[in-house]
């Protein structure tokens, strides 16, 4: 299950804007990876020094990523399209993080 973490500067990006981005990033990653179980955490740090308006970190199992360059390009393309359509004006930094994790759910 991919996990999306969004860090943002709440002095530059409103809660409504980040909520819309979070919902759409979840849909985009789910659609591209064909994995329904994608979740998002969006947070703004209390202390911020020289931060970007928005940082998106997509973490997913490395074995599910056949081609990291192709995957990040697809996510970037869909995010760019969403930004254009929605009028989201803030810059987004996107990071794909392949993970070697073991997950136990519902313990």
N, C-alpha and C positions, 0 to 999 in steps of 0.2 A: 504494500500500500504506500503510494507516494505521500509524503508529508510536505506541505508548503509552509514556509515561515516567511512572513513579511515584516520587515522592520521599516518604520517610516518616521519622518519628522513631522510631528503633529503641529509644529509651528508653520509648516508649509502646506500640509495635506490635511483636509478635513476628515472627520470620522465618516461622513456619508461617502466621500470619495474613496476612502480606503475600504469601506464595506463593499462598495460596488466592485472595486478591483479584486478584492478577496473572493467574492462570489464568482466573478468571471474567470479568474485564474484557476479556481477549482474546476470549473466546467471545461476550460481549455485543456488542462493537464489530464483530466479524466477522459476527455474525448480523444486526445492524441495517443495516450497510453492504452486506451481501451480497458482501464481499470476504474471500477465504480467507487471503490473505497479510497478516495482522496480527501484529505482534510487540510484545513488552513488555520494557522495561528497568526494573527496580526497584532503587533505590539509597537508602541512607541516608548523608547527608553526615557527614563526620568532625566538622565544626564546624557547629553549629546555634544560631541565635539567634531566639527567638520564632517557631518554625515550627509549622505545623499538623501534626496527627498523620499525615495522608495528603493528598498533592496528586497528582491524576491529570491529565496533560496528553495530550490526544489530538490528534496532528498528522496531517493528511491533505491531499491535493491539493484546493485550493479549488474546482477545476472539478467535483469529485465531490460537492460539498456544495450541493444544490439550495436547502435552507432551513436555515441554521445553527441557528436557534431550535428548529425541529422536531427536528433531529438531536440536539442537546444534551438536549432534553427527553426523547427516547426513551432515550438512554443513562442519564440521571439516573433515569428510572423503573425501568429494568431493574436498575441498581445498587442502588436503594432496595429493590426486591423481593428481590434477592440478600442484602442486609444483613439484612433481616427474617428470611428463611428460615435463613440461616447463623448468625445471632446475632452478626455482626460489629458490635462496639459503638463503633468509632471514627468520628469525624467525617471526611468526605471532601470535599475541595474539587475541583471538576471544571472543567477548562478545555478548550475546543475551539479549536484553532489551525489555521485554514486556511493552507495553505502554497503558495507559488508556487515549486516546486522542480523541478529536472531531476535525474533519477536514472539512473545507469549502474550496473548490477549485474554482479558476477562478473568484474571487470576483472583 
